[in-house]
Amino acid sequence: MTAPLLRAQTARFSTLDPLLPAAVAPPPGDLITAALRDGERVAGMITKTTLDPGSPQTLWSAGHVWELHPMVGSTGGAGVDALLRRWPSIVANLSPGPDSACLVTWPSRDVTATAALLAHGFVPLAVLAVRTGGPAPAGDDPTAVVRRATLGDLDALVISAMAEVEYSTLVGGAVLRAGASNIKRETLRRHLAQGDPVWIAEVDGIAVGHVEGWHTESVPGSWAETRVRHGRWGYVNCLSVLPHARGTGVGRALMDVAHAELLKPDAVGSFLYYNPPNPVSPVFWARQGYRPLWTVWETRPASAVR
């Protein structure tokens, strides 16, 4: 049943957005089906993820996540709505607890699903945005000096990273957990040790922000294949500017340098996540050439689904 649905879904996605990848089979989970009014049937896979305490993912996710992977063929929002109608009765038997979420990731341009997701209690907490083409000419910012960070910059990087987490807890899906600073420290230490690019911005020799990124390959069987077309992509993991330096061009200066590295000729483009409720991010990233590809819809806690 699912193979024809995936083929039809791929065809529909290609008409919605040329950058959407082909629909692929979801990971193993609990298969559910639903019928539309005309009798056509759609399917979805519900997977559960339980995060390890202290893992980096716990800073931007609930600890227990049930994710619906819709396989609705050409039915679009009607098919998504039919599956969502089944979810409340499923969640009622799970006792998910407060640190939990239901999640659906769906193409941003498929607005036929928006009303259904809102009606069932979902909110758009994150967007996966993409940019294609080479780096733009660097802007003028005589105040900020951007360079590759080293382990000697770790303390400054942790301060910068925590500024981003603390702000994101106010405007998005981030969670300020106990030990967050230690989690960020160990994550940054690992990235630096394995050579992942991390850039730090300084004004008058004082660190005022940083950006992290690396390359990822979208190949058959990879996670990236579910979100972007095949090829080599740059990924922007985190951009942070300290509160007193925001609005001064530091973020732009950091991204000028990051894009020059991430958008080499062999890269299809770059992608990242931002929070739509953030009053700054959508505008900033649009000016950087990014636009939404996927929207991540959530209910927190999971019992809020309706």
C-alpha positions, -999 to +999 in steps of 0.1 A: +000+000+000+027+025+009+048+023-023+021+037-046+014+064-020+051+074-019+053+076-057+023+098-058+036+119-030+069+124-048+050+135-079+030+160-059+060+173-040+077+180-073+049+204-083+050+221-049+087+229-047+115+219-071+139+216-041+119+189-023+135+155-024+117+123-034+095+108-007+112+078+009+099+051+032+099+062+068+118+044+096+101+015+113+073+023+137+036+018+141+017+020+108-017+036+109-042+041+080-072+063+075-100+067+049-110+099+032-146+107+025-144+093-010-130+061+003-094+066-007-070+054+020-038+070+032-012+058+057+013+071+082+041+058+103+044+069+140+079+066+154+090+072+190+123+088+200+135+089+236+165+112+241+193+103+264+196+128+293+225+152+287+225+147+249+227+178+227+193+171+212+176+177+246+183+214+243+160+218+213+136+189+217+112+173+242+126+142+258+100+119+243+088+125+208+062+108+187+066+117+151+040+111+123+054+104+089+025+109+065+022+089+033-008+105+017-001+103-020-017+131-039-043+139-013-023+167+004-040+184+033-070+161+032-049+131+038-029+147+065-061+157+083-074+122+081-043+108+098-043+135+124-079+127+134-066+093+145-038+106+167-056+118+199-070+083+206-035+069+201-018+094+224-045+088+250-031+053+256+005+064+259+007+084+291+034+106+274+041+129+304+050+167+304+084+164+286+069+151+254+058+162+219+039+151+188+057+162+157+050+164+119+075+177+094+057+188+062+066+209+031+063+245+039+046+253+006+019+227+010-005+252+026-034+228+021-022+210+053-018+242+074-054+245+085-055+208+095-023+210+115-035+242+134-069+226+140-053+196+157-032+218+180+001+219+162+022+250+160+051+258+136+081+258+160+109+253+134+116+257+097+142+240+076+153+267+052+176+263+021+198+284+000+213+275-033+240+290-054+274+304-044+283+328-016+272+364-020+299+392-020+310+399+015+293+429+031+312+458+047+317+455+085+349+471+096+342+464+133+340+426+135+370+403+128+360+367+120+385+338+123+384+301+128+380+292+165+404+270+184+401+251+217+416+281+234+383+299+225+361+273+242+350+295+271+340+323+248+322+299+225+302+285+254+290+319+264+280+327+229+262+294+225+243+298+257+231+332+246+215+316+216+199+288+238+185+313+263+170+335+236+156+305+217+138+293+248+117+325+247+108+323+210+110+287+198+114+251+208+146+252+227+146+239+263+169+254+289+178+222+309+200+217+339+236+213+327+229+231+294+263+249+296+282+216+301+263+201+272+273+230+249+309+228+261+313+192+253+295+195+220+317+224+209+348+207+222+340+176+200+334+198+169+367+216+174+386+184+180+372+167+148+379+197+127+344+209+121+344+246+111+336+269+140+341+306+134+343+333+161+337+371+157+356+396+177+353+434+182+384+451+196+397+416+205+366+406+225+344+377+214+309+388+204+295+358+186+302+326+166+288+303+140+291+265+135+287+245+103+299+215+083+291+196+052+267+167+049+261+143+020+225+136+010+228+100-003+204+070-005+197+058+030+209+089+048+189+112+070+197+141+048+180+123+019+146+128+036+150+166+037+172+178+007+180+165-028+210+143-033+244+160-033+268+177-010+253+204+013+265+229+038+248+229+071+247+258+095+242+244+129+243+275+151+247+312+147+248+333+179+256+370+186+258+383+221+229+406+231+249+438+232+263+432+197+230+423+179+220+445+151+255+457+144+264+435+114+282+408+134+258+380+122+262+391+086+300+391+090+300+356+104+278+343+076+299+359+049+329+338+061+308+307+067+292+308+033+325+312+016+336+279+031+303+260+030+291+270-005+321+258-024+315+249-061+309+212-052+280+221-029+244+221-040+236+247-014+232+251+023+204+246+049+196+253+085+168+255+110+153+286+125+123+294+147+093+311+129+081+327+162+116+344+166+110+381+155+146+383+142+154+350+125+130+349+096+140+384+084+177+378+089+178+344+071+157+357+042+183+384+037+209+357+037+192+340+008+173+313+027+137+303+022+115+277+039+115+242+026+100+221+055+080+233+085+083+213+117+049+213+135+047+203+171+023+199+201+040+201+235+032+181+256+021+153+233-013+151+252-021+185+237-029+170+203-066+172+195 
